[in-house]
């Protein structure tokens, strides 16, 4: 299993971000072909002092690398990417990870 991890920096308007993320963006992501599950985590702190560098973590799980690549090439993924650029430009870092 592999996952695509999206790390979101804190938006300037968290309430508006949360509303759009929940009501518009996630429905687009959930349409991706081959997507097995999605986990969302609101970052509430970190060890030590200071503010965490991230606000939200999203993890999208797929059976394998090829399934994830196929999903990322899909029209559904393109729609989600276009939406992301409209409502959260510059806020997200994307990573891939092999689940062990």
Secondary structure, 3 states (H helix, E strand, C coil): CEEEEEEECCCCCHHHHHHHHHHHHHHHHCCCCCCCEEEEEECCCCCCCCCCCCCEEEEEEECCHHHHHHHHCCHHHHHHHHHHHHHCCCCEEEEEEECC
